[in-house]
C-alpha cells in the first residue's frame, strides 16, 4: 500500500508493568471513506525488529459499485506484508505477479531494488459491496539485502500453521511461535502471528525475539496488573516472558524480530539505510524508470515538496 498522509500515532496509557517499554495509540485518519490507524513509525520508536510501518486498515463496508483502488506506486528496501481479516484485495505488481488476497493468507512482496504494485477490490466483489479490514505492514530489509531482486510469496490461509487450545487460537504468519513454524521465507529473523483469545483465556509471549510488540486490534487484555483496550501497540522490553490474558474477547497481532544494524530513512514508499538511495528512487519514479504493472494505466505521482 502507498504511504498515505495520516496523523502520527501518540503515546498511550501510562504503564506500571516493568516489561512494557512503550504504549502507542494509533490515531484514525479517514482516507476517502477508508479508515487507517497507524501505529508505526512513531516519534520515539521507528521500528520493532524490522517492522517499520504498521497500519490497521478499516474496518470499512463499501457500498455496491465501490471498493479500494490503490493505483500503482513504487517501493524499495522493504517487504510489504498484507494480511486481511475480512474482504478481498487484488494484488498486481511489475514483476507480473497477480494474486487475490483473502482473509488469513500471507502476501509478502519483497521490493528490494525496486518494484511497483497496485491494490484494488476485485470487480466481482464490488457488485454488492464488500467489507474490508486487515493489517498492512512493512518490514525493512537488512542492509545486505536492500538491493535484492524483487520477489513475491503468497500462502493461502490453509497453508499456514494454526494452534487452538483452551480459548486460544493462533495463526503463525511468519517465523515461529506456539511450537509452529511458518513456511514463509524471510531475509531476516522476524515473527508475525494472529492471536485470538476468548474472554479469560491467556497466551504466552516468550522472549525468543530481540524486539517484540503486541498490536491489540480489538477487545481488551491484561498484562500483569495493567488492562488495555484496543487499538493499542504494546512494545515490550527484551528478556521478559509475557503472559497476555483477555478480559473480553480479543484479536491481537504478535510481531517482532532481530533489530536491524542501524536506523532507516523513510520517505513516501521508500525505505533505505542510505539517503542517496532514496533520492535515486525518487528520480527513477518521477522519470518512469520503474517497470510498469501489467494491465494498469494509472499511477500515483511522486509527492512534491
N, C-alpha and C positions, 0 to 999 in steps of 0.2 A: 504494500500500500504506500501511496505517496505521503510524505510528511505534510500534513495539513496544519495550518495555524491553529493553535489551541492554547488555552490558558495553562500556565505552568502548574504542576502539582504543588501542594503546600504541605507543611509539616502537619502531622495529625495529633492524636491524643498523646498527652504526657504518659510515660510508662514507668512502672516501678520494677518490672521484670528485668533482672540483670542480663538475661540473654538477648534482649531486644536492643538493637543499636539505633533504629530509626523507624518511625511510623509515618507513612506518606498517604495523604488523602488525594486521590486523583480528582481533578476538577472536571466538570462536564462542559463540553462545548458542542453546540448544535451546528453540524456542518451540512446545511441544506437539508434538514429533516433527518439527519443521521447523527445520533449522539455518540460522542467519543469521550472516554475517560482516560487521561494519560497519567501513568504512574512513574515512568522513566523516559528520559533522563530528568533528574531533579537537581536543584541548585547545589545541594551538599552531597549528592551521590549520582555520579554519571552512570555507573554500571553495577550490576550484581553478577559476579562472574563475568561472562562475556555478554550478558543481556544489557543492551544499551538503549533499547526502545521498547516500551510496553504499553499498548493501548487496548482498552476494552471497547469493542465495537458494539453499539446497541445496548439493550435490545430495541429493535425497531420493527414495526409492521408496515410494510409497503402496501399501498393501495394498488388495485388492479391496474396494470399497464406501467407501473413504475418499478424501480429497483436500483441497485448500486451500479454506478458507472464510474470507475476509476480509470481514466484514459492512460495509454502507455506513458511510462515515466521510467527514469533510469535509476540504477543502484550500482555502487562499487563498495568493496571492502567489507561486506556483511553477508549474512544469510537471513532471508525472511522466513518466518515461521507463521503460517496461518492455521488457526485451529478454531473450528466452529462448534458452538453448542446447538445452534439452530440455523436453518437456511441452507442455501447453495450458492457458490460463487464459481464462475468460470475463470480459470487462470490461463492466460496465454503469454508466452514470452518470446524473446528474439532468438532463442535457440531452437524454436519450432515446437516447444512443448505446449500441449493443450490438455488441460485436465479439469474436470469438475470437482470442486472441493465440497464434501458433505460432512455432517457432524461426526466428530470423533476421529476424522482422518488427519494424518500428519502430512503437511505440504511444506517442503523445505526447498527453497530456491537459493542456491549459493551464487551470489553475484560475482565474487572475485574481482577480476579485472574489468568487468562491466557487463551489464545485462539490462534489458528493458522489458517491462511486462505490463499487462492490463488485468484488471479485476472487475468483472461485471456479473450481474444477476443473469442467469441463462434466460433466453427468450421464453421458453415454456413455463418458467417459474413466475413470469410477470403476468400471465394471463389472468389469474385470480388473486394475485397478491401473495406475498410471502414474508414471513418473519425472518429476521437475521440477527444473530448475536454471536460473539466469539471474541477471541484474542488475536491481535496482530502483534508480533514481537520481532525485533531484530537482534541477531547475535553477531557481535563484532568478530572478525576473523583475526587469528594470530598474525603478527607482522610477516612471518614467513609465508603465509598463505593468502595475504591480501590480494595478490595479483594472480591467484589460481584461475584456471579456466572455469567459466560458468558451468553450473550443473544443476540438476533438478532431481528431487526424490519425492515420490508420493506413496504413502502407505495407507490403504483403507483401514477403517476402524477395526475391522475383523483381524487385521494382521498385526495389531499392536497388543502387547500382553496386558491383561487386566487381573485385578485381585478383588475378591469380595469376602468380607469376614466381619461378622457381628456389627452391622451398621456402617461399615466402611466399604466403599467401592473406589477403586483407583485404576487409571489407565496410564501406563508408562509410555510417554510420547518420545522421549529421547533419554539416553543414559540408562542408569539402573536405579531401581527403588523397589521396596517391598519384596525383595528377592527375585525380581524380574528384570530382564534386560531388553531394551528396545532394539529392533533390527536396524534402526536408522544410523547411517554412517555420519560421523561428525569430525570436524577438523581440529577440535579441542575437546577437553573434558567438560561436559555440561549435562545438567539434569533438567528434565521438564516432565511434569505429570499432572493430570487432572485428578482431584480427590473429591469425593462426595461423602459427607458424613450425615447420618441421621442424628437427630437430637439425642444427646447422651453418649454418642459414640466418640472414640478417640483415634488419633493417628500419630505415630511417631515420626519425627523428622530427625534422622540421625546426622551426626556431624561429618558425613563422608565427603561433603563438598567444602572447599575452602571458603567460598562465599555462598550464601543462600538466603532465600526470602520466601514468603508465602503471600500470594495475592488472593485476598478474600473477595470473590466475585459477588456473592450474596450470602445472606444468612448471618449467623453470629457464632463466634468461637471464644473460648477461654484459653489463655496461655498463662500458666502459673496462676497468679491471682487477678490477672487483667482480662477484661472482656472487650471484644472488638466486634463491631458490626461492619458489614461490607457496604461499599467497596473500600478496601484498605490494602496497602502494601506494607507488610511487616518484614523489616530487614533485620536479620539476626547476626550477632557476633559469632566468630568462629569458635568451634570447640565444644559447645554445649549440646547435649541431646535434648530435643524439644518434644513435648507431647502437646498436641492440639486437641481440645475437646469441644464438640459442638454443643452450644446451649440451645440452639434451634437448628433445623436442617440447614446445611451449608455446602456451598461449592467453592473449592479452592484450587489454585494452581501452585504447585511446588516448583521452584526454579532455583538454579544456582550453577556453580561451576568454578573452575580454577580462574583466579584473577589473571588478566592479560598482563603482558610485560610492561605496559605503560598506558597512559590515557589516550583517548582518541579525539580527533577533530570530527565534528559532525555538522554538516551544512546541508539543508534540504534533505535529499535522499542519499547523500554520500557520507561514508564513514572511512576514515583513514588515519594512520599514525603519522602521515606527512601532509602538511598544509599545501605544499606544491601539488600533490596528487589531487587534492580537492579542486584546486584551481584548474588543473588539466581536465578533470571530469566536467567541470562547468563549460569549458571551451568546447569539449567534444559534443556535449548535448546541444549547446547553442548552435554549433556548426553542422549538426546532423551526422556526426561520425559514429554514433552508436548504431548497431544493427537494428533494423525495423522489426516490429512484431507482425508476423504474417496475418493478413486479414484485417488489420487495423489501419485506418487512415487519419485518425485523430492522435493528438499527443498533448501532454501538459508542458507548456513552455517553461523555460528556466525562469525562476523568480528573479526579478531585478531589484537592486537595492541592497 
